[in-house]
Amino acid sequence: MKVLVVDDEAPARDRLKRLVEEQDDWQIVGEAANGHEALEQADATQPDIVLLDIRMPGMDGIETARHLAQMDEPPAVIFTTAFNEYAVEAFDANAVGYVLKPIRRERLLAALQRASRLTRPQLASLAARDQHKARKHISARIRGELRLVPVREVLYFHADQKYVTVRYLEGELLIDEPIKELEEEFADTFVRVHRSTLVAVAHIEALAKDEDGHFEIRLKDLAQRFPVSRRLAPGVLQRLKEA
């Protein structure tokens, strides 16, 4: 079984690699010091299991796991954590593999033997309980490669049947995520203007009325205009006043 080790501290990576390499059934195929490197290494090495630290600068382990789940053949994920007892309850409740730091050989081997792929509900539930809930990136597979788009560059999300279009500064991509869950996750930076559309507050240029007296949103970086539903208009007005 191929194993990728991810931790922002080199001594922690070295210890994990040593413990894994002592076993005949697992092979280290790479290591990474942060979430971005982990995704690059995962694409390059196609590991069966990722030993993933949670608290890392930039992209943390929870978000990294959510992006790993977008791979054509997602690896199993075992979180390595120094969380307190209360936080660990979240892992137990969601049947997620984890090993507490400092990592002991017996605990690691048991986790490796039980390793399984994470489901979307498991990841979403962990993210909801984490204080850094909102992702910093949106990910999608494009021609077999994982594409990451910083959330700060996203102009809007628009739902159309099964998929959601993510329009960002340099293009667009499709993701398979419910618009309602995106609204909840990015409530601090996006506002719902229509039942199918979320718009980035930071990219709004103006809220004005069209020829028929209906509100519409204009964005700074896009010629397209977005109708605001009558039901949502009061909330949009209030949100822009607070911005």
Secondary structure, 3 states (H helix, E strand, C coil): CEEEEECCCHHHHHHHHHHHHCCCCCEEEEEECCHHHHHHHHHHHCCCEEEEECCCCCCCHHHHHHHHCCCCCCCEEEEEECCCHHHHHHHHHCCCCEEECCCCHHHHHHHHHHCCCCCHHHHHHHHHHCCCCCCCEEEEEECCEEEEEEHHHEEEEEEECCEEEEEECCEEEEECCCHHHHHHHCCCCEEEEECCEEEEHHHEEEEEECCCCCEEEEECCEEEEEECCCCCHHHHHHHHHHC
